[in-house]
Each structure stands twice: as C-alpha cells, then as structure tokens.
C-alpha cells in the first residue's frame, strides 16, 4: 500500500473496524471511538508501507547504521 487511500476507502475500513471491535470500544464516547478507529487505520497504513519497503529492500538500516537483513519466514498471503 504505497498510495494514500481515499476518504471513501478510509471510511469503509473504519466502519469494518468499528464492527470488529464493537464490544471493546462500546464504553468509549463516540468521539473517542472515532479517534481510536482513525488511529488504528493510520497505524495499519504506516505498518504496511514499512513492510513493503522492507520486503523490496531485503534489508533495513537504522539511524545508527545497524543493518537488518529481512527475509520473510512465512508468506501466508501468497498461499491464499
């Protein structure tokens, strides 16, 4: 996911998460539910970008120039 998702797509994802986490977030105010769900969608987008970048590079460097070689151990998405 190297693209910015549209507001429609983000609303769809948020709606699905609201259903999936309905029991867990029901005691939060409506405003806090919206904030939390938006944060989850944003975190998901950011994590996917990092994973995609890591997979394409096969290595990841930190600020301290520590190099991590990243080879996928499991790739269950290709199996589906």
Buried (B, 14 or more C-beta within 10 A) or exposed (E): EEEEEEEEEBEEBBEEBBEEBEEEBEEEEEEEBBEBBBEBBEEEBEEEEEEEEBEEEEEEEEEEEEEEEBEEEEEEEEEE
